[in-house]
Each structure stands twice: as structure tokens, then as C-alpha cells.
Amino acid sequence: MKLIVLFSAVIFVLAGCGATQPPPLYYYGDYPATVYQFFKSDEMTISEQIDEMKQVIEQSNNNDQRIAPGVHAHLGMLYFESGNPTEGEYHFMQEKRLFPESSHFIDFLLNQHKG
């Protein structure tokens, strides 16, 4: 009897391991690594970081996955840092459109860069 209970328990555990997980809610791509490089700032130039962030957005679109919160905001910040405020403002507005809860923070950042 103990053998049957043990065997049943093993079957249930193994069956649980095979269960598929739901897909992630957002697509992050290399976003965390790019943010790390920004703060480390000695291995990648700003233009390389911009290229990485644009790839993350493109891959998100190609995979029909929602882009993660903060991706457009970070790209906008990189554009401001590189001297391209037009693109920076565009990506800040994209962040506000996709994540309205970030509006106050994005407005704060826009005021900082305009002032």
C-alpha cells in the first residue's frame, strides 16, 4: 500500500513539473542589461545603448508582446543624454500612452529636461 501511495505522489509531482507556465505579461529583452550598462557607463556608449533599446522595442513588436514599463522612458532619457530632445520627448510620450500611471513621473522628467 505504501508503494502505491509513493508511486502516486511521484506521478503527481512529475505531472506538475510538466505544466506549462503562462507567457510573461511584458517583454523585457535586454532592457535590464542595458540599464545596467547605463549606470556602469564604461563599456557601452550612449548610441550603443540606444541601439540596444531600439532592438528591444522592435523584438517586442515582432513577437506581438507588450513592451515592459520603463523601456520607452529609458530610451527617451538616452536620447536626451545624446542631445536629441525630439526623439527623447517622443519616447517619453510613448511611455505615457502605454502606461498612463507613469504620466506624473514622465511629466516631471520632461520638465527637468526642458528647464
Phi, psi and omega in degrees: 000318179298323180296321180293318179296316179298315180298318179297318179297318179297318179298316180295320179295314180294324178295322178293327180292331182276355181294139180276147178267149177294153179295154180296152182290323183232157176259123180257330182053228179266017182305310180300320180293323180292320177297319178300316180297325179298314182285331176286318173049033176230001181243331181236138175283167179297320180295325176293321177294321177299315179300319179297316182293322177296324177295320178300315180295317179296317179295323177298315179294319180294328182268004183053042177245147177290136178289146182290151175300138177098343183295309180294324179296317180294318178297319177300318178297320178297320178295319176299318179297327182275357179091021179240077185293333180297311178292324178300313179295321178302314182286329172297318179293325175298318179298317179296321181293316182284327184227080184303336179294346180267003187304315182297317180292317180296319177299321176300313180296318178298318178296324178296319183282333178280333182272000000 
